[in-house]
């Protein structure tokens, strides 16, 4: 399994200007495939802190994770995000949804 730092690094490489709002749900969906909720929350909080978004709380992240798990992004949305992360070394063979 990938380490927390590796995952954050892949996201930084794929999104050097920060994660787009539209890509955040598919990104969470990808993360929930390889991390537990606590680590997904840590990743999201790390990215929010780096982007200077001080109002993101653990509860907001938890709520976003629940929305993603209740209403999954489409395979196309997940593949779009996974493609961006591939440039940073994301292990696509493990995470990309089947087309």
Biotite code that builds the C-alpha atoms (Angstrom):
import biotite.structure as struc

atoms = struc.array([
    struc.Atom([0.000, 0.000, 0.000], chain_id="A", res_id=1, res_name="UNK", atom_name="CA", element="C"),
    struc.Atom([1.152, 3.495, -0.758], chain_id="A", res_id=2, res_name="UNK", atom_name="CA", element="C"),
    struc.Atom([2.195, 5.765, 2.054], chain_id="A", res_id=3, res_name="UNK", atom_name="CA", element="C"),
    struc.Atom([0.344, 8.913, 3.043], chain_id="A", res_id=4, res_name="UNK", atom_name="CA", element="C"),
    struc.Atom([3.226, 11.078, 1.808], chain_id="A", res_id=5, res_name="UNK", atom_name="CA", element="C"),
    struc.Atom([3.280, 9.279, -1.564], chain_id="A", res_id=6, res_name="UNK", atom_name="CA", element="C"),
    struc.Atom([-0.420, 9.870, -2.079], chain_id="A", res_id=7, res_name="UNK", atom_name="CA", element="C"),
    struc.Atom([-0.159, 13.553, -1.191], chain_id="A", res_id=8, res_name="UNK", atom_name="CA", element="C"),
    struc.Atom([2.832, 13.786, -3.561], chain_id="A", res_id=9, res_name="UNK", atom_name="CA", element="C"),
    struc.Atom([0.883, 12.225, -6.428], chain_id="A", res_id=10, res_name="UNK", atom_name="CA", element="C"),
    struc.Atom([-1.952, 14.667, -5.887], chain_id="A", res_id=11, res_name="UNK", atom_name="CA", element="C"),
    struc.Atom([0.451, 17.622, -5.807], chain_id="A", res_id=12, res_name="UNK", atom_name="CA", element="C"),
    struc.Atom([2.043, 16.432, -9.064], chain_id="A", res_id=13, res_name="UNK", atom_name="CA", element="C"),
    struc.Atom([-1.302, 15.921, -10.788], chain_id="A", res_id=14, res_name="UNK", atom_name="CA", element="C"),
    struc.Atom([-2.739, 19.178, -9.484], chain_id="A", res_id=15, res_name="UNK", atom_name="CA", element="C"),
    struc.Atom([0.125, 21.657, -9.139], chain_id="A", res_id=16, res_name="UNK", atom_name="CA", element="C"),
    struc.Atom([-2.346, 24.578, -8.860], chain_id="A", res_id=17, res_name="UNK", atom_name="CA", element="C"),
    struc.Atom([-4.598, 22.688, -6.439], chain_id="A", res_id=18, res_name="UNK", atom_name="CA", element="C"),
    struc.Atom([-7.497, 20.307, -6.947], chain_id="A", res_id=19, res_name="UNK", atom_name="CA", element="C"),
    struc.Atom([-10.395, 21.694, -8.982], chain_id="A", res_id=20, res_name="UNK", atom_name="CA", element="C"),
    struc.Atom([-13.772, 21.690, -7.199], chain_id="A", res_id=21, res_name="UNK", atom_name="CA", element="C"),
    struc.Atom([-15.220, 19.448, -9.902], chain_id="A", res_id=22, res_name="UNK", atom_name="CA", element="C"),
    struc.Atom([-12.404, 16.933, -9.473], chain_id="A", res_id=23, res_name="UNK", atom_name="CA", element="C"),
    struc.Atom([-12.665, 16.737, -5.695], chain_id="A", res_id=24, res_name="UNK", atom_name="CA", element="C"),
    struc.Atom([-15.510, 14.130, -5.523], chain_id="A", res_id=25, res_name="UNK", atom_name="CA", element="C"),
    struc.Atom([-13.783, 11.707, -7.930], chain_id="A", res_id=26, res_name="UNK", atom_name="CA", element="C"),
    struc.Atom([-10.505, 12.273, -6.076], chain_id="A", res_id=27, res_name="UNK", atom_name="CA", element="C"),
    struc.Atom([-12.183, 11.328, -2.798], chain_id="A", res_id=28, res_name="UNK", atom_name="CA", element="C"),
    struc.Atom([-13.632, 8.262, -4.500], chain_id="A", res_id=29, res_name="UNK", atom_name="CA", element="C"),
    struc.Atom([-10.153, 7.205, -5.605], chain_id="A", res_id=30, res_name="UNK", atom_name="CA", element="C"),
    struc.Atom([-8.716, 7.842, -2.164], chain_id="A", res_id=31, res_name="UNK", atom_name="CA", element="C"),
    struc.Atom([-11.405, 5.782, -0.425], chain_id="A", res_id=32, res_name="UNK", atom_name="CA", element="C"),
    struc.Atom([-10.262, 2.811, -2.498], chain_id="A", res_id=33, res_name="UNK", atom_name="CA", element="C"),
    struc.Atom([-6.764, 2.888, -1.026], chain_id="A", res_id=34, res_name="UNK", atom_name="CA", element="C"),
    struc.Atom([-7.085, 4.673, 2.344], chain_id="A", res_id=35, res_name="UNK", atom_name="CA", element="C"),
    struc.Atom([-9.323, 4.474, 5.368], chain_id="A", res_id=36, res_name="UNK", atom_name="CA", element="C"),
    struc.Atom([-11.562, 7.442, 6.202], chain_id="A", res_id=37, res_name="UNK", atom_name="CA", element="C"),
    struc.Atom([-9.113, 8.838, 8.762], chain_id="A", res_id=38, res_name="UNK", atom_name="CA", element="C"),
    struc.Atom([-6.323, 9.022, 6.168], chain_id="A", res_id=39, res_name="UNK", atom_name="CA", element="C"),
    struc.Atom([-8.638, 10.419, 3.471], chain_id="A", res_id=40, res_name="UNK", atom_name="CA", element="C"),
    struc.Atom([-9.542, 13.149, 5.960], chain_id="A", res_id=41, res_name="UNK", atom_name="CA", element="C"),
    struc.Atom([-5.837, 13.814, 6.617], chain_id="A", res_id=42, res_name="UNK", atom_name="CA", element="C"),
    struc.Atom([-5.130, 14.092, 2.872], chain_id="A", res_id=43, res_name="UNK", atom_name="CA", element="C"),
    struc.Atom([-8.065, 16.452, 2.317], chain_id="A", res_id=44, res_name="UNK", atom_name="CA", element="C"),
    struc.Atom([-7.089, 18.591, 5.309], chain_id="A", res_id=45, res_name="UNK", atom_name="CA", element="C"),
    struc.Atom([-3.462, 18.740, 4.140], chain_id="A", res_id=46, res_name="UNK", atom_name="CA", element="C"),
    struc.Atom([-4.534, 19.878, 0.671], chain_id="A", res_id=47, res_name="UNK", atom_name="CA", element="C"),
    struc.Atom([-6.971, 22.439, 2.093], chain_id="A", res_id=48, res_name="UNK", atom_name="CA", element="C"),
    struc.Atom([-4.283, 23.823, 4.403], chain_id="A", res_id=49, res_name="UNK", atom_name="CA", element="C"),
    struc.Atom([-1.820, 24.113, 1.514], chain_id="A", res_id=50, res_name="UNK", atom_name="CA", element="C"),
    struc.Atom([-4.439, 25.909, -0.573], chain_id="A", res_id=51, res_name="UNK", atom_name="CA", element="C"),
    struc.Atom([-5.077, 28.352, 2.257], chain_id="A", res_id=52, res_name="UNK", atom_name="CA", element="C"),
    struc.Atom([-8.652, 27.206, 2.823], chain_id="A", res_id=53, res_name="UNK", atom_name="CA", element="C"),
    struc.Atom([-9.000, 27.646, 6.584], chain_id="A", res_id=54, res_name="UNK", atom_name="CA", element="C"),
    struc.Atom([-12.717, 26.893, 6.855], chain_id="A", res_id=55, res_name="UNK", atom_name="CA", element="C"),
    struc.Atom([-12.583, 23.190, 5.946], chain_id="A", res_id=56, res_name="UNK", atom_name="CA", element="C"),
    struc.Atom([-13.378, 21.134, 9.028], chain_id="A", res_id=57, res_name="UNK", atom_name="CA", element="C"),
    struc.Atom([-13.055, 17.426, 9.648], chain_id="A", res_id=58, res_name="UNK", atom_name="CA", element="C"),
    struc.Atom([-16.847, 17.236, 9.696], chain_id="A", res_id=59, res_name="UNK", atom_name="CA", element="C"),
    struc.Atom([-17.072, 18.867, 6.252], chain_id="A", res_id=60, res_name="UNK", atom_name="CA", element="C"),
    struc.Atom([-14.542, 16.371, 4.914], chain_id="A", res_id=61, res_name="UNK", atom_name="CA", element="C"),
    struc.Atom([-16.425, 13.503, 6.551], chain_id="A", res_id=62, res_name="UNK", atom_name="CA", element="C"),
    struc.Atom([-19.677, 14.750, 4.978], chain_id="A", res_id=63, res_name="UNK", atom_name="CA", element="C"),
    struc.Atom([-17.990, 14.953, 1.566], chain_id="A", res_id=64, res_name="UNK", atom_name="CA", element="C"),
    struc.Atom([-16.691, 11.390, 1.940], chain_id="A", res_id=65, res_name="UNK", atom_name="CA", element="C"),
    struc.Atom([-20.208, 10.212, 2.806], chain_id="A", res_id=66, res_name="UNK", atom_name="CA", element="C"),
    struc.Atom([-21.639, 11.958, -0.273], chain_id="A", res_id=67, res_name="UNK", atom_name="CA", element="C"),
    struc.Atom([-19.031, 10.272, -2.454], chain_id="A", res_id=68, res_name="UNK", atom_name="CA", element="C"),
    struc.Atom([-19.680, 6.838, -1.013], chain_id="A", res_id=69, res_name="UNK", atom_name="CA", element="C"),
    struc.Atom([-23.453, 7.306, -1.279], chain_id="A", res_id=70, res_name="UNK", atom_name="CA", element="C"),
    struc.Atom([-23.378, 8.753, -4.803], chain_id="A", res_id=71, res_name="UNK", atom_name="CA", element="C"),
    struc.Atom([-20.258, 7.631, -6.622], chain_id="A", res_id=72, res_name="UNK", atom_name="CA", element="C"),
    struc.Atom([-18.773, 9.714, -9.432], chain_id="A", res_id=73, res_name="UNK", atom_name="CA", element="C"),
    struc.Atom([-19.055, 8.259, -12.898], chain_id="A", res_id=74, res_name="UNK", atom_name="CA", element="C"),
    struc.Atom([-16.259, 6.066, -14.249], chain_id="A", res_id=75, res_name="UNK", atom_name="CA", element="C"),
    struc.Atom([-15.434, 8.893, -16.683], chain_id="A", res_id=76, res_name="UNK", atom_name="CA", element="C"),
    struc.Atom([-14.993, 11.382, -13.821], chain_id="A", res_id=77, res_name="UNK", atom_name="CA", element="C"),
    struc.Atom([-12.793, 8.966, -11.910], chain_id="A", res_id=78, res_name="UNK", atom_name="CA", element="C"),
    struc.Atom([-10.709, 8.217, -15.014], chain_id="A", res_id=79, res_name="UNK", atom_name="CA", element="C"),
    struc.Atom([-10.285, 11.951, -15.665], chain_id="A", res_id=80, res_name="UNK", atom_name="CA", element="C"),
    struc.Atom([-8.888, 12.461, -12.173], chain_id="A", res_id=81, res_name="UNK", atom_name="CA", element="C"),
    struc.Atom([-6.807, 9.285, -12.342], chain_id="A", res_id=82, res_name="UNK", atom_name="CA", element="C"),
    struc.Atom([-5.258, 10.475, -15.599], chain_id="A", res_id=83, res_name="UNK", atom_name="CA", element="C"),
    struc.Atom([-4.070, 13.674, -13.914], chain_id="A", res_id=84, res_name="UNK", atom_name="CA", element="C"),
    struc.Atom([-2.630, 11.691, -11.034], chain_id="A", res_id=85, res_name="UNK", atom_name="CA", element="C"),
    struc.Atom([-0.837, 9.297, -13.387], chain_id="A", res_id=86, res_name="UNK", atom_name="CA", element="C"),
    struc.Atom([1.674, 12.028, -14.186], chain_id="A", res_id=87, res_name="UNK", atom_name="CA", element="C"),
    struc.Atom([2.654, 12.016, -10.524], chain_id="A", res_id=88, res_name="UNK", atom_name="CA", element="C"),
    struc.Atom([3.037, 8.252, -10.296], chain_id="A", res_id=89, res_name="UNK", atom_name="CA", element="C"),
    struc.Atom([-0.415, 7.159, -9.102], chain_id="A", res_id=90, res_name="UNK", atom_name="CA", element="C"),
    struc.Atom([-0.701, 3.338, -9.371], chain_id="A", res_id=91, res_name="UNK", atom_name="CA", element="C"),
    struc.Atom([-3.493, 3.355, -11.941], chain_id="A", res_id=92, res_name="UNK", atom_name="CA", element="C"),
    struc.Atom([-3.683, -0.395, -12.343], chain_id="A", res_id=93, res_name="UNK", atom_name="CA", element="C"),
    struc.Atom([-5.092, -0.564, -8.834], chain_id="A", res_id=94, res_name="UNK", atom_name="CA", element="C"),
    struc.Atom([-7.543, 2.303, -8.944], chain_id="A", res_id=95, res_name="UNK", atom_name="CA", element="C"),
    struc.Atom([-8.917, 3.173, -12.374], chain_id="A", res_id=96, res_name="UNK", atom_name="CA", element="C"),
    struc.Atom([-12.537, 2.185, -12.882], chain_id="A", res_id=97, res_name="UNK", atom_name="CA", element="C"),
    struc.Atom([-13.205, -0.215, -15.723], chain_id="A", res_id=98, res_name="UNK", atom_name="CA", element="C"),
    struc.Atom([-14.512, 1.483, -18.821], chain_id="A", res_id=99, res_name="UNK", atom_name="CA", element="C"),
])
